[in-house]
Amino acid sequence: MGIKNKITYRIILLLLAIGVVLSCEPKSERIEVDSLQEFAKYITQDDVVVTLKPGVYVLNDTTLSKRILLKKYKDGKPSIDYPISSLLHFSGNGSRYILNDVVINIDTHLHQAFGQDHIFEIFVSGNHNVIEGLEVRDLGEEIPLRGAIMMHVMGDGNTISNVQLHIKGSYPYGYGHLLGKGANPIVKPQKHSSLLVSGKDTKLLGCKVITRGFGHGIVMQGAYNTYIKDCYVEGEMRTTNAMLSETSGPAFDSEFKSDYPPGKIMPNEIKSLSEDGVRSYPYGYLVGRKTEHITVINTTVKNMRSGFDLSAHIGETFIDGCTAIGNQEKGYSVSKNAVIKDSKGDAMYGPLLSFHGNTTENCEVELQLMHPVGEYPVQRLAELNGTGHKITLSNFEDKSRATLTPIVFGESFWSDVHRYRYPDKDAKAFSGAYNITLINKTGMPIVFEKLSQHNAVISNGEMLKDLGVDNTFKHSVDHE
């Protein structure tokens, strides 16, 4: 399916989604309340329209919280009980909550008020609701004892519109992923992610995430047909020199070891302190299904580990009009048959584009390179792996990047990591670029590494080396 046909298909899905939202608009008269206590009475009800009076509200006790026993899934089947605690639980269906100019400040002491329960500060388990205009802020630095998510949308058909989330409170914070995550970390993290979607047909419209916690921005686990438009995600960066100057704390206590090559924190680098901006996972551990079909429109990610890491789900991936700024590991990464259209990003701290495995197939990519160059060296402008991609890279606003940084076939950051962690494995398990077509208008040079074969490049930049097999390169001033 070509880009035009895929765009048409996504437009049809959007029109259908809009029809669902309109058909689910509640017919009730509007209810107006002026306290969180009154408001909480209606978030469990169906078919209501509720307006909370503009103002600043404080959540600093557990009066409105609920403990809920969910099921954790394994292999598509419920396996164990999974207790969570929520501060505000939207469990009603078909309702609309109008929260324009409403700010809810959450005292982070509540992060430690629920024992070992996972905390969902705002939990939306109901279906076909509209939540609009809410701003939520963590006040304080207390960490969750197990982990926290500021907003979890688990119900189906919900629309979250113009919501702002400001996240604080996680451990360890200040080192990004260097101290590890997942199995066998150097320091066990107590994460705090921002906005998790695990429901079907969720729409995130005009939402803003500012995270100062170790966790993802917008993340999908078991979500089906998620639509993200006009959103913004931002983290913060820190130099490794600042980390290495510490005389106490988790990195110091761990002798500045790192879970990433070469096994220790290196000087003169810069890292994001959060995880990925817009991220997909293969599976939903609380809904028991695979993650499928993601559309992201006119959305910006800044200073996160990755900008748009949509490489782990199945079904359609459509990215249009998006921007990746100052992200550490890469700007964009996608799964099979993905389309990236009319989008842009820089390579300040990491590659603009990365296919970090060799199993991704048949993607169509149109990306513009923004010209800013950071003070920290970047090894690769783009990391191309997989097969059958058609890629066009050009300069945003016709401004050229001042530092020459190669577009590399057959290597990636993740292949570097895998070689470090699994030195006995064949590199072919991680890397390989085959039958990829690239039109390069950036002026950046081209490198074909050993695991590249039958790739075709037309470029206004030079070829630095070709260690592959049957690659073709044509230098063309027509693309300057």
C-alpha positions in Angstrom: 0.0 0.0 0.0 1.5 3.4 -1.1 1.6 6.5 1.1 -1.5 8.0 -0.6 -3.5 4.9 0.0 -2.3 4.6 3.6 -3.2 8.3 4.2 -6.7 7.8 2.7 -7.2 4.7 5.0 -6.1 6.7 8.1 -8.5 9.6 7.1 -11.4 7.1 6.9 -10.5 5.7 10.3 -10.4 9.3 11.7 -13.8 10.2 10.3 -15.2 7.0 11.8 -13.6 7.9 15.2 -15.1 11.4 15.1 -18.5 9.9 14.4 -18.1 7.6 17.4 -17.2 10.6 19.7 -20.2 12.6 18.4 -22.6 9.6 18.9 -21.3 9.2 22.4 -21.9 12.8 23.5 -24.1 12.6 26.6 -27.5 14.3 26.4 -27.7 15.2 30.1 -27.9 18.7 31.4 -24.7 20.2 32.6 -23.9 19.8 36.3 -21.6 22.4 37.9 -19.6 21.7 41.0 -16.9 23.6 42.9 -15.0 21.0 44.9 -13.1 17.8 44.2 -15.3 16.0 46.7 -18.4 16.9 44.8 -16.7 16.3 41.5 -15.6 12.8 42.6 -19.3 11.8 43.1 -19.8 12.0 39.3 -16.7 10.3 37.9 -18.3 6.9 38.7 -21.6 7.8 36.9 -22.8 7.2 33.3 -24.1 9.8 30.9 -23.4 12.9 32.9 -21.9 16.3 31.8 -20.0 17.8 34.7 -18.1 21.1 34.9 -15.6 21.7 37.8 -15.3 25.4 38.7 -11.9 26.9 37.4 -9.3 27.1 40.1 -6.5 25.3 41.9 -7.4 22.2 43.9 -5.1 20.1 46.1 -5.0 16.3 46.6 -3.1 15.7 49.8 -5.0 12.8 51.5 -6.5 9.5 50.5 -10.1 10.5 51.0 -11.0 10.1 47.3 -8.6 7.3 46.5 -9.6 3.7 45.7 -7.9 0.4 45.8 -8.7 -1.8 42.8 -7.8 -5.4 42.1 -6.9 -5.9 38.5 -5.6 -9.0 36.7 -2.2 -9.3 35.3 -2.1 -11.2 32.0 0.4 -13.7 30.7 0.2 -15.3 27.3 -3.2 -13.6 26.8 -4.7 -15.2 30.0 -5.2 -13.6 33.4 -2.5 -15.0 35.7 -2.2 -13.1 39.0 -4.1 -10.4 41.0 -2.5 -7.0 40.5 -3.5 -4.4 43.1 -3.4 -0.7 42.2 -4.5 2.5 43.9 -5.9 5.5 42.2 -6.3 9.0 43.5 -9.2 9.8 41.1 -10.9 6.9 39.3 -13.1 7.7 36.3 -15.2 4.5 36.0 -18.4 5.9 34.5 -19.4 5.5 30.8 -20.5 8.0 28.2 -19.8 11.1 30.3 -18.1 14.4 29.6 -16.0 16.2 32.2 -15.3 19.9 31.5 -12.2 21.0 33.4 -11.0 24.1 31.7 -8.7 26.2 33.8 -8.7 23.5 36.5 -5.4 22.6 38.2 -5.1 19.7 40.5 -1.9 19.7 42.6 -0.9 16.3 44.0 1.1 16.2 47.1 3.8 13.6 46.3 3.7 12.3 49.9 0.7 10.3 48.5 3.2 8.3 46.4 4.1 6.5 49.6 0.6 6.2 51.0 -0.4 2.9 49.3 2.3 0.4 50.3 3.4 -1.8 47.4 0.4 -1.0 45.1 1.1 0.5 41.7 -0.3 4.0 41.7 -2.4 5.4 38.9 -2.9 9.1 40.0 -5.7 9.5 37.4 -7.3 6.2 36.3 -9.8 6.1 33.4 -11.4 2.6 33.3 -14.8 3.7 32.0 -15.7 3.8 28.3 -16.6 6.6 25.8 -15.9 9.5 28.1 -14.5 12.9 27.2 -12.1 14.6 29.7 -11.1 18.1 28.6 -9.0 20.9 30.0 -7.5 19.3 33.1 -4.0 20.2 34.4 -2.4 17.9 37.0 0.9 18.7 38.8 3.0 16.6 41.2 4.2 18.9 44.0 7.2 17.4 45.8 9.9 14.8 45.0 8.7 11.8 47.0 9.1 8.6 45.1 6.5 5.8 44.7 7.3 2.7 46.6 6.5 0.5 43.6 5.9 2.8 40.6 3.4 5.3 39.4 1.6 6.5 36.3 0.0 10.0 36.3 -2.8 9.1 33.9 -3.8 5.6 32.7 -6.5 5.3 30.1 -7.6 1.7 30.2 -11.3 2.0 29.0 -12.4 2.1 25.4 -13.4 5.0 23.2 -12.2 7.7 25.5 -11.1 11.2 24.4 -8.5 13.1 26.5 -8.4 16.7 25.2 -6.1 19.6 26.2 -4.9 17.8 29.4 -1.6 18.9 30.9 0.5 16.6 33.0 3.5 17.7 35.1 5.3 14.7 36.6 7.8 14.5 39.5 8.9 11.8 41.9 10.9 8.7 40.7 14.1 6.9 41.6 16.8 7.0 40.6 16.4 10.4 38.8 19.3 12.2 37.2 21.0 9.4 35.2 18.5 8.4 32.5 18.7 4.7 31.7 22.4 4.4 32.5 21.8 2.6 35.8 19.6 0.0 34.1 15.9 -0.9 33.9 14.0 -4.2 33.4 15.8 -7.3 34.5 18.9 -7.1 36.6 19.4 -3.3 36.7 22.4 -1.9 38.5 20.0 0.2 40.6 16.4 -1.0 40.8 14.2 1.9 39.5 10.9 3.1 40.9 9.5 4.6 37.8 6.9 7.3 37.2 5.5 7.4 33.7 3.2 10.1 32.4 0.3 8.9 30.2 -0.4 5.2 29.6 -2.9 4.0 27.1 -4.1 0.4 27.2 -7.7 0.9 25.9 -9.2 0.7 22.4 -9.9 3.7 20.2 -8.4 6.3 22.5 -7.9 9.8 21.3 -5.3 12.2 22.8 -5.9 15.7 21.5 -3.8 18.7 22.3 -2.3 17.1 25.4 0.9 18.3 27.0 3.4 16.2 29.1 6.2 17.8 31.0 8.1 15.0 32.8 10.8 15.3 35.5 10.6 11.6 36.3 12.2 8.4 35.0 9.5 6.9 32.8 7.9 7.3 29.4 5.8 10.2 28.2 2.9 8.8 26.1 3.1 5.0 26.1 0.9 2.3 24.7 0.6 -1.2 26.1 -2.2 -3.4 24.7 -3.8 -0.3 23.1 -5.8 -0.7 19.9 -6.2 2.1 17.4 -4.7 5.0 19.3 -5.0 8.5 17.8 -2.6 11.2 19.0 -2.8 14.7 17.6 -1.4 18.2 18.5 0.4 16.8 21.6 3.7 17.8 23.2 6.1 15.8 25.4 9.2 17.2 27.0 11.9 15.9 29.4 15.2 17.3 30.4 18.9 16.5 29.7 21.9 16.2 31.9 25.6 15.9 31.2 27.6 12.8 32.3 30.2 15.2 33.6 27.6 16.4 36.1 26.9 12.8 37.1 30.6 11.9 37.5 31.1 15.0 39.7 28.8 13.5 42.4 30.3 12.4 45.7 27.2 10.5 46.9 24.1 9.0 45.5 23.2 5.8 43.5 25.7 6.4 40.7 28.5 7.1 43.1 27.6 4.1 45.3 27.6 1.9 42.2 31.1 3.2 41.2 29.6 4.9 38.2 28.9 1.6 36.4 26.5 1.6 33.4 24.2 -0.9 31.9 25.3 0.3 28.5 28.6 0.0 26.7 31.4 0.3 27.7 30.0 -0.6 31.1 30.7 2.6 32.9 29.4 6.2 32.7 31.6 8.0 30.2 32.5 11.7 30.4 31.6 14.4 27.9 28.2 12.9 27.0 24.6 14.1 27.6 21.6 11.9 28.5 17.9 12.4 28.8 16.7 11.8 32.3 13.4 10.3 31.2 12.5 7.5 28.8 10.8 7.7 25.4 8.4 10.4 24.3 5.8 8.4 22.3 6.4 4.7 22.8 4.7 1.4 21.9 5.1 -1.9 23.7 4.2 -5.2 22.1 1.7 -6.3 24.7 -0.6 -5.0 27.5 0.1 -6.7 30.8 -3.3 -5.5 32.3 -5.5 -6.1 29.2 -4.0 -9.2 27.7 -3.8 -8.2 24.1 -1.2 -7.0 21.6 -0.7 -3.3 20.8 -2.0 -2.4 17.4 -2.5 0.6 15.0 -1.1 3.9 16.0 -1.6 7.4 14.4 0.4 10.4 15.5 -0.3 13.8 13.9 1.4 17.2 14.5 3.1 16.1 17.7 6.4 17.3 19.1 8.8 15.4 21.5 11.8 17.2 23.0 14.7 16.1 25.2 13.5 12.5 25.8 15.5 9.3 25.4 13.8 8.7 22.0 11.3 10.9 20.2 8.9 8.5 18.5 9.8 4.9 19.3 6.9 3.1 17.6 8.8 -0.1 16.7 7.2 -2.7 19.0 3.5 -2.9 18.0 1.7 -4.5 15.0 -0.6 -3.1 12.4 -0.5 0.4 11.0 1.9 3.1 12.1 1.2 6.5 10.6 3.3 9.6 11.6 2.4 12.9 9.9 3.7 16.5 10.6 5.6 15.6 13.7 8.8 17.0 15.2 11.6 15.4 17.2 14.0 17.9 19.0 17.1 17.2 21.0 16.3 13.5 21.8 19.2 11.4 23.0 18.9 7.9 21.4 17.0 8.7 18.2 14.3 10.9 16.8 12.2 8.2 15.0 12.0 4.5 15.0 9.1 2.5 13.6 7.7 -1.0 12.9 6.9 -2.9 9.7 5.0 -1.1 6.9 5.1 2.2 8.8 4.6 5.6 7.1 6.4 8.8 8.3 5.3 11.8 6.3 6.1 15.5 6.3 7.9 15.2 9.6 11.2 16.6 10.9 13.8 16.5 13.6 17.4 17.2 14.5 20.4 15.1 15.3 21.6 17.1 18.2 22.4 14.2 20.5 21.5 11.1 18.5 20.3 9.9 15.0 17.3 11.5 13.4 16.1 8.0 12.2 17.0 4.5 13.5 15.8 1.1 12.4 17.6 -0.7 15.2 16.7 -4.2 14.1 16.9 -6.1 10.8 13.4 -7.4 10.8 11.5 -4.2 10.0 10.2 -4.2 6.4 8.7 -1.9 3.8 8.5 1.5 5.5 8.0 4.7 3.7 9.7 7.7 5.2 9.9 11.4 4.4 11.9 13.3 7.0 13.5 16.7 7.1 16.7 17.3 9.0 16.8 20.4 11.2 20.2 21.9 11.1 21.2 22.6 14.8 24.3 20.8 15.9 25.1 20.1 19.6 28.4 20.2 21.4 28.4 16.5 21.9 29.5 14.2 19.0 26.9 12.1 17.1 28.2 9.0 15.4 25.4 8.5 12.9 22.8 10.8 11.4 20.6 7.8 10.5 20.8 4.1 11.2 19.2 2.0 8.4 18.4 -1.6 8.9 15.7 -4.0 7.7 14.5 -4.4 4.1 12.4 -2.8 1.4 12.3 0.7 2.9 11.9 3.8 0.7 13.4 6.8 2.4 13.8 10.4 1.5 15.9 12.7 3.7 16.1 16.4 3.0 17.1 19.6 4.8 14.4 21.6 6.7 14.1 25.1 5.3 17.0 24.3 3.0 19.5 24.9 5.9 22.4 22.5 5.9 23.8 20.8 9.0 27.3 22.2 9.7 28.9 19.0 10.9 29.2 16.1 8.5 27.6 13.0 10.1 27.1 9.8 8.1 24.0 7.9 7.2 24.9 4.4 8.0 23.5 1.1 6.5 23.8 -2.1 8.6 24.6 -0.7 12.0 22.7 0.9 15.0 23.0 2.0 18.6 21.1 -1.1 19.6 23.4 -3.4 17.7 26.2 -1.8 19.6 24.4 -2.5 22.9 23.6 -6.1 21.9 27.3 -6.8 20.9 28.3 -5.5 24.4 25.7 -7.6 26.2 25.9 -10.7 24.0 29.4 -10.8 22.6 29.1 -14.4 21.5 26.1 -13.8 19.2 26.5 -13.2 15.5 26.0 -9.6 14.5 23.5 -10.7 11.9 21.0 -11.3 14.7 20.9 -7.6 15.3 21.9 -5.7 12.1 21.5 -5.9 8.4 20.3 -3.5 5.6 18.9 -5.0 2.5 17.1 -3.6 -0.6 16.6 -0.2 0.9 16.2 2.8 -1.4 17.4 6.2 -0.1 17.2 9.6 -1.7 19.6 11.8 0.4 19.2 15.5 -0.1 20.9 16.5 3.2 24.5 16.6 1.9 25.5 14.1 4.6 27.8 11.3 3.7 26.9 7.6 3.2 28.5 4.5 4.8 27.7 1.0 3.8 28.8 -1.4 6.6 29.5 -5.1 6.1 25.9 -6.2 6.7 24.4 -4.1 3.8 23.4 -5.6 0.5 21.5 -4.5 -2.6 20.8 -1.0 -1.3 20.3 1.9 -3.8 21.3 5.5 -2.9 21.0 8.7 -4.8 22.8 11.4 -2.8 24.1 14.9 -2.9 26.6 13.8 -0.2 29.7 11.7 -0.7 30.1 7.9 -0.1 32.7 7.4 2.6 33.0 3.6 2.4 31.2 0.5 1.1 32.0 -2.7 2.9 28.8 -4.3 1.8 27.6 -6.4 -1.2 26.1 -5.1 -4.5 25.1 -1.7 -3.1 24.7 1.1 -5.7 25.5 4.8 -5.1 24.8 7.7 -7.5 26.0 11.1 -6.7 23.5 13.7 -8.0 23.7 17.4 -7.9 20.0 17.4 -8.7 19.4 16.6 -5.0 21.4 19.6 -3.8 
